[in-house]
Structure formats: structure tokens, C-alpha cells
Amino acid sequence: MYHQPVQGIEPCCLSHVQILDNNICSDVSSQGTNMSFQTYKEQFYTLDSSTATTGFSHDSPSAVSISSNRSTFSPQGSQSYQSDPHHSPDNAYGSPMSGSSIVDEGNELRNKLRELEISLLGPESDIIDSCSCCFKSGTHQDTSAASWNWDQLMEMIPRLDLKQVLIFCAQAVSDGDISTAAGLMRVLEQMVSVSGEPIERLGAYMLEGLRARLEFSGSKIYKALKCEQPVSSELMSYMSVLFQICPYWKFAYMSANVVIGEAVENEHIIHIIDFQIAQGTQWMFLLHALAKRPGGSPLVRITGIDDSQSTHARGGGLDIVGKRLSEFAASCNVPFEFQDTAMTACEVERQHLRVQPGEAVVVNFPFVLHHMPDESVSTENHRDRLLRLVKSLSPKVVTLVEQESKTNTSPFFHRFLETLDYYTAMFESIDVTRPRDDKQRISAEQHCVARDIVNMIACEGIERVERHELLGKWRSRFMMAGFTPYRLSPLVTNAVRDVLKDYDSNYRVEENDGALYLGWRNRAMATSSAWK
């Protein structure tokens, strides 16, 4: 939710990218540590300007990857493509990457595609033999989709598995087999729909990413994806839809706030540094809880760090957040100060944070560190630089919430598989909340999710800003910066479980190796951990 839409329901600026909706359009172009954060949850759970799109395999050896059984919500289901350790350099740091080995699925798909081609071109066609070699070697052959019989193709499409066609198309793109990729994209056009089943909706955006990868490169992709933004009120509305139907941000708020509340239980001056403050909603819960502290509330100082998307969504700068929080703190009789930094997280230096002697410093990283370029992108390595900077502040606690996914340094094809596996679970979790033709849901997915998906598939280098890492890798980074794990109390898990009571029973929460995992069915979607 940090970015603008890839394409709205109406035609957008990407005329070369054609998301098909085969159903609705015809265009083919407390006291002490027992602090309560639940009492006013409906009052305070207004929307923040960022939404995590996140899945239950994790660091535990006993963890399982996403189920291969067919889903209640998708005919194809959330199939697992088990990782190939030889192609997963980050596996030592965390959960196995879903979606690296597709040998069985690939062979089955090749047979289906060969069957399709025989039907279209005839069993004796030289093109068929050439294509078979192409499938095995990845070399380019002239199998132009222009020679396919599209009337027969329309009859063959129901026999194809959309997820497999997406994978094979991505493999063709990875191999540079442009003819095969182009032909499969035309097949995919007829299979995807932004108002269809979860895999059909996700397929529309992944197809868009594949096309963008083929047609542009580098900064041109990213600039092309910057379609006209909706006005701030509309964007806030779209974000509100996801905030209401997905528990990811409430998971982040609740888990972090309980940890912080315990860490500053006896402190009289608290300085919270929030690297993704958005609308500031998270701190209303904490301020309300601190107001009930025996002996009176502490002084709370909050430093907010902004981003351009949040600025657009709220219709102005951080002064809006400061005013909102100041008024709320006053209503709770909590002494309060707000200071903003008119810069991005990558630009923050120690002097910008204005830490004062005698403060209990708390740092919050909610779904933001994965946007920081690391050593694989820039020699400046802001990802690790920020952690070292924060450690120099001697914080009481640092809270980290991130998507449990691995898309940072993975090569394109493995990154595509991970994105497909992760977002299949995410789209299935959305599917249980709204009708498939619900225009609010369609707009929310297009404006708040799609661009992240396309960025991961189409972009490379500095232009690829969606760079997720598994908790194991984050653990390594934090420990290299000098941090040690901060133990989560049972209160954290219990608070999150209370939040999940308002959501589908397929959401799960587990504590494992000192961290909290939020999952959809048996796919880990997000993790919450704390450090000191």
C-alpha cells in the first residue's frame, strides 16, 4: 500500500498492459504490564496509509509450507513449490522459499502445452518438434503465437491450469524465449480476471508484471507504473477496505504496542521513533493505555518519519499527524510532544532524531525495513546502516514487523515463484471477506497491492523497492548490528489472538523461537519480533 495503482478499473496509463476482466469488461488492451489496547479498537482502528501484503512456513524445522490441497476458494489451490537449496542462498537464514522447484509441474505443463500445440498446428508440424526442444533447452525457436489457431485455443484453455501457465510463462521470460512467452501471455489474457477467483485476480497482476519486464527495463518500468493517483480521499477509502478485511496492520500495532508497554512500564519520559508513522493510529492505543498507568502518565515524545504515499493519502504533511495525536493525548491527559523529520528513512541521521538525555527510547519498524536498499543494491547499505544507527541510541526496545517472504536477492524466476506462492495465500484470505465482483475490493487490490507485485516481477536494481527477507535473515542483520532478542511475553500472543477473533478462522498465530508468526492456513504471512 505504499504505491499507486498499476491500473484502475478504468483504463490507465499503461496502454501496453492489458488486465482483462472477463466478467465485467470487454477491453483486451493496563495496569503495570496488563495494558489494555482492546477497549476502543473500533474507535481507533481507522486506516493507516500502508498495508502489508504478507503468509505458515518459518524457521522451525517442523514448519510446513503452504498446503498443496485444493483451496476452498480457488480451484487451483495454494500449491507449494518446494525450494531448491542449491538455488536458495538465503535458506540458512529462515524459512524455505516456497516455489523453487517445478520439475513435476513443469513436465505436466509441457505435456499439456504440447497437446495444445498439436491440436493447433497438427501432430506432424516441424514447429512442434522445435518447440519440444525449446522446452528442454530453453533456446529460442520460432513458435510465434501468430501461427496458432485461436478458435481451437479457446476450447483448450479450460483444460489448462492457470498457475502452471503463469510459471511456464515466467520460465520463458527468464530464458529469453520471447516467442513462447508472448504466446503464453495471449493464453493468459483469456484466463485472468480482476473479478475472478483468487488465482485469476493475482494472475492478472502477475501477467502485467511479466509484460512490463519484457517491454521495458530499469527506471522506465518504474516510471511507467506510476499511473495517475486517485485523490487522497479515494486512496484512503481503498486502504480502509484492506485495513478492515485483513488483520496484518492490527497484528503489527497490537504486538508492538504490548511489547513497548511492557518495556517502558516504569519509565517517566518515553521517546518513540516511528520509521513508518503513516496516520499515527498505532499510538492512540498506546497513549490510551499509558493514561491508565498508576501514578499518572509519563511524558510521551513521538518522532515521526514519513513517506510520499502517506503524505498523499492523508492530504498533507506530518503536521496533520502531530495535530491529531496531540489532540488525542490531551483528551487522555497524557503529556505529549511531536516532532517530524521531513525526509525519508534512507536520509535519516542521528541528529535528525533529536534524542535527549534521560529518555527511554523506543524504535518502531512496521513493514518498512524491506524498502531500505541493502548491500546488494547500494554500497551505502541503508538497511544495515539504519540498524547500527538505532543501536547507537541504546533503545529500551526495537519492534520489527515484516512480511515473511524472500524476494530481496533471489533471481527473477525464483522471485516470481515466491511472489506467486505468497500472494496466492494473500488473495485467498481476501476472497473470504467480499464478493468477487465487489468494486471496492477490486479497487483496493488494484490501488494498494498490484503495484507491489509488478515491482517485484518487473524491476531490478534500485528500481525494485519491494525486497522482503525472512525473519532468519532479519535476525542475522540485527545481531550483526549488536542487538539481542527481546523476549515476548504471553500477553503479546494473547492480545493478537483477541484481534484475530474478528477475522476468518483460517488466520493463525504462533510463537516460535522468540517471535510471533501470523499465518493464513499453513503459510506464514508476517512476523513480529523485538530487539534490545
N, C-alpha and C positions, 0 to 999 in steps of 0.2 A: 504493500500500500504506500510505498514511498514514491511511486511514479505515476505518470499519466497513463491513460488507456492506450492499448495498442490500436484498438478500433472499437468504436461505439456501435450501437445498434444501427445508427445511420452510417452511410459511407464516410470513411475517414480519409486522412491524407495519404495513407498507404494504398494507392490505387493498384500497385503491383501485387499487393497481398489481398487475397480474397477469402475471407472467412465465410463459409457457407452455412446458412441456417436453412436446412432443407425443409424445416417445418413452418417458418414464418416469413421467409423471403425467397425470391426467385433469382436474385442477383448472384452471378457466378464470379464477377470482378471482386480494652483490658485493664485489668489492674495487673501491675507487675508485667509479667510476660504473658498473662492471659488477656491479650488485647483483642478486642472485637472489631473486625473490619466488615462484618456482615450486615449490621443493623440497617444501614442506609444504602445497601447495594443498589437498589433500583433508583434511588435518588442520585447517586454519584456515578453510576455506570453510564455516563454519556460517553460519546465516542472520542477516542484519541485518533491522531492523524496517521497512524501506522498500524498495519495489521500483519501479523505473522502468518505466513503460509508455511506450515510446518509438517510425523509420523511417529512392532514395538521391538525393533532390534536395537540393542545397545551394548555397552561394554561387557555386560555379563555374559559368560560363556554359555549360559543356559538360555540366553535370549534367542528368540526366533524371528526370522524376517517375515515380511508380510505374507499372509496366507495365500496359497495358490488355489484355494477353493473358490468357486464362483461366488461372486458377491450377490447379496440380495438386491443391490441397487445397480449392478452393471452385469450384462451378460458375459462379458469377458472376465470380470472379476479383477481383483488386485493380485495379479500373478507376481511371483518372486523370481527374479533372475539372479541366481546366486553369484557371489563375487568370485573373480579370478584373482587369487592372491598375487600372481605374478604381474598383474596389471593394476594393482591397488596399493600404491606406495604409502598411503596413509593408514592402511589397515592396522598397523601397530598401535595407532592412537585411539581407536574406538571401534564402533560397531562395523560389521561387514557392510560393504556397499551393496545395496540391493540393485541388481540389474547389470551384472558384468558379463555373465556367460550365457549365450543364447544358442548354444550348439543345437540342442534338440528342437527348440522353437524355430531356429533358422532353417534347419533341414526340412521341417514340416512346411514352413512358409515357402521354401524353394520349390517343394513339390506342388504346393497349391498354385504358385505363380507359373510354374511350368505347365500345369494343367490349364491355367487360364490362357497362356500364350498359345498352347496347342489348339485350344478352342478358337482363338482369334486368328491365328496365322496358318494353322494346319500342321499335322504331325511331321511332314517331310520338309518343313521350312528350314533353310540354312540359318535363318536368324535365330531359330530356337536353339540349334546347336551352339551357335556363337554365344547366345545368352547363357546357356548352361556353363560354358567355360568362364563367362564373365562372373557368374555367381561364385564359382570356385576360386578364381584367381583375383577377383576384384579389378581386372583390367577393363578398359573401356571398349565397348563394342557398339556398333550402330544398331540399337534396338529401339529406334525412335517411336514414341507413342503415336506419331502421326500414322504409322502403318497398322495400328491396332483397329480392330473392328469394334467401334464403341457401342453399337447396338448389342452385340454379344457380351461386351464388357459389363453393361448394366445388368445383365442377367447373372453374371458371375459374382458380382460384388457381395450379395448376401452370403456367399459361401466363404468369404474371406474374414479373417479375424483382424479387427482394426488395430489392436495393439501390435500384432505381428507385422502388419503392413507398415506401421509407423517405424518400428525397429529396423525393418529391412530398408526402408527409405533412408533412414539416418545412416545405416551402414553404407549405402550407395553414395550418400553425400560425403561421408568420411573417406571413402575410397576414391573420390573424384570421378565416379561413374555418373556423369551428368545425364546421359540418356535414360538410364534406368531410374535415376532419381526423379527426373522430370515426368516420366511415365507413371511412376508410383504416386507422385503428387496429384496427378489428374485423377487417379483412382481414389486417393484420399479425399479429394474435393467432394466426391459423391458419398463419402462415409461419415463426415463430421458434421456437427450441428451445435451451435451455441445454445440451443434449447433442447438438446437431446439428453441421452444418458450421460453419466459422468465421463466415461472414456470418449464419448463423441464430443463433448464440450472441451475437454482437455486436448483432444486431438486437433480441434480447430486452431488452438493457440500454438501447439507444437508444430503443426503444419506451417503456420505463419512464421515461426522461428526458422524452420528449415529453408523456407523460401528466402527469407531475409539473409540467411547465411550464404546462400548460393548467389544472390543477386547483388549484394553489396559486400563491403569489407570495412573493418576498423570503425573509425568515427562516423562514416557515412551511415552505418547501420543504426547507431545510437541516435544520431540526429534525425534519421528518417522515422524513428519510433516515437519521436516527440510530437504526437498529434495535438491538435487543439484541445486545451484543457477545458473541462467543464467549469462553470463558475463555482466559486468556493462553496456556496450553499448546496449545489448538486453533488460535488465531490464529498462533502461531509455526509450527505444523505447516503451515498453509496457505501462509504466507510461504515456508517452506522449499521447498515444491513449486515455486513460481515461481523461487526462487533457484537451484534445481537445473536447471530446464529452460530458463531464459532467461539470457543472458550479460550483461545490462545492468549489474548491480551489480559483477560481476567486471571488466567493462570500466572502470567508474568507479574501482574500487580499484587495478587494475593500472596504468592510465595515470597516475593521480595520484601513486601511490607512486614510480614510476620518476622522474617529474619532480621530486618532493620529494627523493628520494635524491640526484639529481644536484645540486640547488640547495644542499643542506646538506653536501656532501661533505667540506668542511674545517672545519665548524662544531663547536664543543665543547659548546654549550648550544642546544638546539632547543626552541622553543615552538610546538606545533601547536594551532591553534584550529579546531575542527571544528564547523561550524554544523548538522550533522546526524549526530551520532555514533552514534545507534542502539545496537547492541550492542558497538561498538568493534572489530569483527572486522578492519576495514581495517588497523588499526595493529599487529596481531600480525605481519603480513607485514613491515611496515617495521621493527619492533623486532628481528625475527629477522635482517633484512639488516644493520641497524646494528650488531648484536652481532658481526658478522664483519669490521667495519672494522679495517684495520691500525692498530695503536697503541692500540686499545681503543675502546669505545663512548662516544658523547657522552652527556651528561645530556639526557634527553627529558622535557619537561613537556607534558602534554596538557590543554587546556581543552575540555570537552565542553558543548555546548548541546543541550537536549533538546526533545522534543515529546510531547504526550499519548499519541499512538498508540504510540510506542516504549516509553513508561513502562508502558502496559498490556501490550504484547507481552512485555516482559521480566519483568513481575510486580513492578515496583518502580522506584525512582529511579536516578539516575546513580551512586549509591554501589555498585550492583551492577557497573556497567561499570568503575568505578575499581578495585574489588577484583579483578576478572577480569584487567584489564590489568596491575595491579601484580604479581600472582602470575606472569603470563606473563613480564613484564620481569625479574623476579627469577630465573626459570628460565633466562633468556638472559644473566644478569649485566649487564643494562643499567640504569644509574641512572635512576630514574623517579619522576615526581611527577604526580598527577592532581588537577585542580580542576574543579568543576562550577559551572554557572550555573543556578539554579533559576528559569528564565524562558524565554520563547520568544525566537526570533531578533528579532522585532519590538521586543522590550523591551530588547535588549542595548545598553548604552552602553559607552564606552571603559573606565570604571573597573571594570566587571564583568569585564573580560578580564585584569586584573592582569599586564600586560606589564612585565617588568623590564629594566633596562639590561643590555646585553651579550648578550641573547638573539637568536638567529636566528629570526624569526617566520615561520611558515608558516600560511596560512589555506586551509581546505578547504570548498568549497561543492558537495556532492554531491546533485544533484536536489532542491535546497531553495529556491533563489532565486525560482523561479517561484511559490512560495507567498507571497512578500512582496508586499503591495499597492503599486502604483506610483502615479504622478501621476493616472492615470485613475480611481483608486478613492478615494484619500485625499490631502489636501494634505500630510500627513506624508511621503508617498512613501518608505516604508521600504526599497524596493528600491534606490533610488539613495542613500539615507542610509547604508545599511549599507556600500555600496561606498566612499563617502567616509570613513566611519569606519575601514574596513580600510586604506585608503590612508594614513591618518594614522599608522598603526602602522609604516610603512616596511617591509613584509614582504619577505622574500627571494623568495617566490613565492606566488601565489594560484592554486589549481586550481579550475576550474569544469567540472562535468559536468551537462548538461541534455538534456531531450528536444528533438529538432529538430522543433518544431511551432509553429504560430502560433494561439493561442486567447486571447490576452490582451485585445486591444481590438477584435477582429473582431466585427461584428454577428452576431446569433443565427444566421441562415441560413448565412452563410459559415463560422461556427464549427462548425456542425453538419457541413458538408461536410468540413472539415478533420479533425474528430474521426472521422468515418466512414472517411476515407481512411487516417488514421494507425492507427487501431485495427484496421482490416481486415488490415493488414500484421502487426500485433502478434498478433492471434488466429490468423492463418495460421502464424506462427512457433511458436506454442504447439501448434498442431494436429499438427505432425510428431513431437511428443515423447510424447504419451499417447493412448490410445484415447479416442474421443469420449464414451463412456459412463463414463469413469473418474471416480469420485465425488470423488477428491482434486483432480483438475483442475477439476471443476465448482465445488467449494467454494473453491478458490484464486481462480478468476476472480470468483466472486460476492463473496467477502470482501475481496479485495485489488485488484480492478480496477474492478468495476461502479460503485462509488460515485463514483469519479473521473469516469467517463463521464457519469453522471447529473448530477453537479455542473456540468460544462461545458455541458450542454444545458439544464438546468432553472433554473439560478441566475443571478442578475445582481448587480451591485454588490459590496458587501463580502462577501456570502454565497458568491460564486463565487471559490473559493480556487485552483482549477486554472487558472493563467494563464501558459501557455507562450509563449516567444518564440524566434524563430530565432537562430542564432548571430550573424548580422549585427547584430541588434538588441542582443544582449548585448555585442558588440564595441563598438558605439556607446556604450553605457552605461559600460563600463569605461574607455574612452578619455576620455569626458567627466569621469570621476572622477579622471583623471590617470594611469591605468595605460598601459603599453605591452606589446605581446605578448611572451611569453617563448617563445623558440624551442624546439620539441620535437625531441629528438634521435631518430635512427633506432631507438635502444633502446626507445623508447616503443611505436612501431609494432610492432616485433618481439615485444615482451612481450605485446601484445594479440593478435597473431596466434597466439602459442603458446596463449593461453587459448581461442581460437576453435577450436582443433583438436579440442576435446572436444564441439563442437556441430555442428549441421547445416551443410552446405557452402553453404547459401544465405545465411548470415551473411557479411558482408564488412566490411573495414576499409580506409579510405583516409585519407591525409594530404592536406589541401587548405588552402592559404592559412594555414599555421601552426597548424591544428587537426586533430584526429583525428575521423573520422566512423565510426560503427558503423551498418551498414545491414542490412536484410533484403531480399534480392534487390536491386532498384534503388530502394528507399525508405530515405532516411536516418532513423534512429531516435533516435540520440543523438550528441552531440558532446562532446569533451574538449578543453579549451584551458587555457592557463596565462598568467599575467599578473605583471608586476612594477612 
